[in-house]
Amino acid sequence: MSLKQLRRTALYIPGNDPSMLLNSGIFGADSVVLDLEDAVSISEKDSARILVRNALNHVDFLGAEVVVRINSLSTPYGMDDLKDVVCPRLDAIRLPKCEHAQDVITVSEVLDQLETEKGLDRGKIKIMPLIESALGSYNAVEIACADSRISAINFGGEDYTADIAAQRTREGLELLDIRMKILLAARIAHIDALDTVFGNVNDEEGLLAETSLIKQLGFDGKSIIHPRQIKPVHKVFTPSEKEIVKARRIVQALEEAEKKKSGVVALDGRMIDAPVVAKARRVLAFAEAMGLA
Amino acid sequence: MLNEAGRVIPEFIEGIGPLKPFKGVFAGFPEGKMKSPLVPYVTRDTEKLLPSLRDAILATGLKDGMTISFHHHLRNGDFVVAMVLDLIAEMGYRDMTLAPTALFPIHKSIIKHIESGVVKAIQGSVNGPVGKLASHGGFDVPVLLRSHGGRARAIEAGDLSIDVAFIAAPSADRYGNLNGSDGQSACGSLGYCVADAMFADKVVAITDHLVQYPLFPISIPQNYVDYVVKIDQIGDPSGIVSGTLKVTRDPLRLLIAENAAKVIEASGFIEDGFSLQTGAGGISLAVADYIRETMKERNIRGSFGSGGITAFFVQMLQEGLFETLLDVQSFDMEAVRSLRENPNHVEMSASFYANPHNKGCAVNQLDAVILGATQVDTNFNVNVNTESDGVLLHGIGGHMDTAAGANLTIITTPLLRGRLPMVVDDVLTVTSPGETIDVVVTERGIAVNPLRAELEITLKKAGLPVINIHDLKNEAYRISGKPEDPEFTDKVIGVVEYRDGTVVDVIREVKTC
């Protein structure tokens, strides 16, 4: 079995900042998201696109998953972005402002064509739809299941709360609904669920609390806007040694029971059933991907 | 001739004399006796407090061609250097040799005295505009650069013979007791000018805060000071001490700092009795911050922090992480306050700090030092004097002293600054020779000097990203391209003296097109 692709952190890098592009891989985020959308003003769309294209061809991202957030295809920039950034080094497109399955399908078709033109394996480049509106949230399941290229679904808290007329707070109660929708959609589609950014880079306590919450809810990771946020998020997502040992014992108990063809699995006097095993396997998958198990 | 650092240096320089080539870090053996100043004479009725600076200059017997010295504890707020030079120019003196501990941008006005011939030569650190002037051939005699320890050595050994030392004193009494702790221009430690006071033939203290005899505490005592002059203001407080220096927020620099802290920890130095020196730059403070956390977590009680002292080290002293601070220069208000109030915060002279030819200097007791660089090369030689364009812009400070003395010398530098690689094939100027540098920490890996093979194994075992220095340089060149060296003429404009008085490198004039 191949290792789980870790997506604990997806670090946004402004596409118009050469020095940040150059150094984006050195901080150890699981994914880097080279941003051509919100981080780049209209007047710099062309130059940022060229910078990101060149970065993709020349920068060593030191093992990070490389994602580009393009502009929506409904803008005059989205199609040009796609044409320029598709290359062997690109792992995925983060597609903003998704509201319908068709938004993803359109991009996937363009990718089919570009992959063929550029001699890349069909389906190599993944898509990560970004949900940022009430409508998108409502259609989350349909979007998540729209295409086989989709590897993760995420949402943007800022745009979403503006759309539903909610106030953005540190505690994030207003995001509870979209978080659940994103998570369910991800689980139905068997893809990763990624959380929105935590905006205050100086509030490490708040970041830790939010990350603990989303981990508890079942998310696989989180978008971040500053390298300083990597460590706290990774810390939350790193299983403790105790958790790893326990998970390993659960899985072993199951395997032994299967060998003995025993129908009932027990560990330390407690019944172990399928969901307990599934949770243990998830802990081990994370641990293995981090090189801990 | 070729010296042990692999640099070609001339055998003789007009105005400086024959040069002794660098022979190795501890290979420069001293000879003879220390310098003695004139035997002084005062009577019960001698009045040391003179009515004006002019009177004091006349009283010293200053003559054309003499060497006068200054300290830089007032940093970029100093009025004294300009004031004294303006006055001696007005009084008609010429061909003076200036021996400052360092010059700052505020001292730009001395350029006119260089151009008019009042100042003939500089022996001391130059930076900013004066360095630029030197690099473009503005001096007839090359600038002689010394480290803090090297300067104290040169004074004590008589290589730098000071005729008159002018000492800006934030606090003084009329009999010549001085300190830097009190007064409107308080600067904390007066460590850099102690040798000047002890070995110059004549010593003039210039103060704006005259107190009743006897001043207390005393940093420089009355038996070294010939004259005292009271003026309105010796400096601008806002330029003397900085505000609170901040730990860097730049993620790249934080990453470098974190790696440097991990190197120190993995090396096994962070135990009770640990001693540390860092600079006041953003990366250095961040390293100290990481180490502070580690020391707290592991309940470690260090012995001393030293060098230029900041609020950061003061805090570590107060938290019990260090027993003592040894302070040669106080960088901020908090350091000034602490030196005044905390008996465990101790002032030290440049000689006590770093002179290789006394009976023991503090740098030899250091476990670890964190230093910067403008360039490092694949032989681990460090340049802190010249910029990538070849212009002389910085002094040596205590770089070569602490690098030679400390058990573990770590250079922290981004691999690239702008589009310029900081790790190169060959530094433009060797300041601290490679054999004194143990580790170079960048954001793209940690290079260990092959002379410290056991350290390399230790760091690798600790899981640190150790990389060969050549690979590190290649990575820099891969990103930026190989930099083209600036072009120089044959004219030597600066001499980098090693701390033992030998010459480790010379700096040549930048060719202008």
Interface residues (C-beta under 8 A of the other chain):
Chain A: L22 N23 I26 F27 H226 P227 R228
Chain B: P251 L252 L254 L255 L416 E443 R444 I479
